[in-house]
Amino acid sequence: MFQKAKSAALAALLASCLASGVAAAPVNYITGDVTVTVTGNSDEFLNANVTGLNQSNNTEVINEGEEDIVVAIRFNPLANPNQPGGGQGNDRGDSTPDEFTFIASIVLQVGTSLFSYSAQGLMSNWTVDSSGGYLTGALSWIMQPTTPLGSPLDVVFNAELFRTNQGNLESTLTISQATSVVPLPGGVILLLTGLLGLVGLSRRRRTVTA
């Protein structure tokens, strides 16, 4: 009975050591530029210029459990030149709040493979003043990217807006290691170790009986 317990304890200890040693390797990747296309607007004039930001093909390394934050999209407030009078002091800000949708995309390169991520965003209650300065706006995401098959990286577009010194608004995206990278190898090792332990106990039992 003592030998069985000892063998089981050793098998459990070995499984624990093997599982703890399995960790996702660091992922080297290159960021492409973020692209943005406005797909819908609530009125005739959109008081914003929405652009994706140039990432300059940055090379990055990310480890398991880490997150890389990338400044992704810029919302530049615009005055409406088509308002009656057209001069400073008129309602060039277009007092009607805008609501617009857009598609944002980024391509990440891992080795020689390219992985594309796209999301659909919604800007609500976007207003600017008569000089084209930002007043209000709320960003949300209707659809987040689906991780491409075979990609070791996840991408999430964030809703928080940051105001720059130039008066623009910017949002970010988060890159992390895909969660599906680690569990399978660890689970396989645990299963095989457990089976080996059972085989050892079975052989010992047959030896004692003989």
N, C-alpha and C positions, 0 to 999 in steps of 0.2 A: 504493500500500500504506500509505504514511504517512497519507494522508487518511482511509482507512478506519479506521485505528487511532485517529486523532484524533477522528473522529465518534463512534466507539464509546465513547471515554473521556468525551467531553462528554455523551453520553446517559446513561452510568452515573453521572456526577457530578450531572446534573439529577435523575435518579431518586432518588439518595441524599438530595438536598436536599429534594425534595418529600415523600419518605417520613418524613424526620425532622421535617418541619413538621406532620405529621398527628398530632394528639394528642386524646384524649378530652376533651371540654369538662367543666368542673366540673358536678356534679349537685347540684341543690338538692332536698332532701327533708324531709318531716315524719314524725316517728316517732309511731306510735300506741302505746297501752298493750299490754304483754305479757299474754296470757291463758294460764292453765294449767288443765287438767282432768286429775285423777288417774283412770286407766282400769283399774287393777288393783292389788291388794295381797295379800301372801302370808299374812296372818292377819287376825283379826277387828278388831283395833284398830291404826290407823296412827299411829305416834308422831311424826307430822310434819304441820304445816299448810303446804301448798305453794301459793304464790301468785305470779302475775305482777306485775311492778312498774309503777307509773304513770310514763309518760314525759312526761306533761304537754304532748303535742303539740309537742315541741321541733323547731325548724327548724334544719337542718344543711346544710353544704356539704362535699362530698367530692371530692377531685381524684384523677386517675389515680395508682395506686400507694399511695394512703393507705388506712388502715383506721380506722373508728370503733368503739370498744369501748363497749357499752351494758350496764349492770347490768340483768339481765333477770328472774331468778327468785330467790325467797327460800324457804328451807327452815327453818321454825321448829320446833325440837324440842318435843315434848309429852310430859308424863308421862301414864300410863294411870290415869284415875280409877276404872276398873272392876276393878283388882286387889283381891284379898281384903284386907280391913282398910281399904283406901282411905286410910290415913293416911301422913304423912311417915315415911320410914324403911322402908316396905314396898317390895316390888318394883314400884313404880308405873312404873318405867322399861320394864317389859315386856322381860325379858332375851332373848326370842326376836328375832333380827335380822329387820328388815323388808326386803322387796324389793318395790318398787312401780314401776309404769310410769305415764307421763303424756304428754299432748300439750301442747306449748307453741307459741304462735302470736304473730305480730306483723304489723301492717299498716303499710306505708310508702306515703306519698303523694308522687308526683312530678308536679308540675303539677296537673292535675285527675284524674290516674289513680291508682287505689288498687291496690296489689299486696300479696297475702297470702302469708305464709311460715309453714309449720308443720313441726314436728319431733317425733319420738317419743323420749322419754328414759327411762332406766332407772336407778333408784337401788338399789344393792345393799348388803347388810350394814349397814343403817341401825340404829343402837342409841343409846339415851339412858339416862342414869342415873336413880336414884330421884327426883331433884328435877326431872327433865325437861331436864337438860343434855345437849348433844351429846357422843357418844363416838366413833362411827365412821360412815363412809358413803363410797361410791364412786359417782360419777356417770359415766354413759356415754350415748352417743346411738345408738339403734338405727337411726334414719333422720334424715338432715339434710334441710333444705328444698330443693325444686326451684325454681330461679329461674323466676318466671312469665314467660310469653311477652310480650315487649315491655318488660320491666323492665330498666333500666340498672344495677340493684343486685343483688349477691349477699348472702346472709345465711348465717352458720354459727353454730350454737350450740356453746359451748365447755364442756369437761368439768371444768375446774379449779374447785374450790370455795374460797371465801374466807370466813373467819370474821369476823363483825362484832363491835363492842364490846358489842353486846346479846346475843351468844351465838347469833345466827342464822347460817345458811350462805347464801351467795349465789353465783350463777353468772352468766356474761356471754354476750353474743353479739357477733359481729363483722360489721360492714357494710362492703362494699367495692364498687367499680365492677365491673360484670359484665365478664368477660374477652372476651366476644364483641363488645364495642362498637368496638374499635379495628382489628383485623386486616383486615377487608374493604376499607375505603377505601384503606388503604395498599397492599394487594395490587392493587387496581384501578389505582391511579396508576402503580405499577411496571410493570404489564402494558401500559398505554397508552403509557407513555414508551418502553418497549422496542420496541413496534410502530412508533412514530414514528421511532425511530432506524433500524430496518430499512428503512422507506420512504425515508428520506433517503439511505441507502447505495444502494438500488436505483436511485433517480433519478440519482445521481452516476455510477453505472456505465453507465447508458444514455446519458448525455451524453457521456462519454469515448468510448464505442463509436461513437457517431454522428460 
